[in-house]
Amino acid sequence: MDLKEIQNLIKFVAKSGASEVKLEMDDVKITIKTGSDSETTIVQQVPVASAPAPVQAAPVVPALTPVAPAAPAAPAADDSKYITVKSPIIGTFYRKPSPDKPAFVEVGDSIAVGDVLCVIEAMKLFNEIESEISGKVVKVLVDDSSPVEFDQPLFLVDPS
């Protein structure tokens, strides 16, 4: 299983509303746990023994199917007019440039293209995340000092 397949599986589980999925195939064991606004993925290499993968992998997809239509119906309609600012990298999300300074943006602030929205620390480097759109910050989706994944939603922005 390559990285792209794992990323697609994570996105599928996040959209389905399932809280936990375990998948074992050949020499890979994957556990995906989703919370309210965060995702945790554990990938382990295990010694090659036998290949009971198709037997264990098949029940996972049918179990997710009934859950998908029920959960995201109401929030999707509510947030459809907003643009989601997503994390371009994996790292630790910080709303402030330093602990004693104010946050880069607050809910209700107007932002322009190029404004710094937050900082994401990755491998001891602090990367400023700049806005690619103009508008008004409607919601901050991640808590300060929280780990974030690639393509994880960070902010909701009203472009009008």
Secondary structure, 3 states (H helix, E strand, C coil): CCHHHHHHHHHHHHHHCCCEEEEEECCEEEEEEECCCCEEEEEEECCCCCCCHHHHHCCHHHHHCCCCCCCCHHHHHHHCCCEEEECCCCEEEECCCCCCCCCCCCCCCEECCCCEEEEEEECCEEEEEECCCCEEEEEECCCCCEEECCCCEEEEEECC
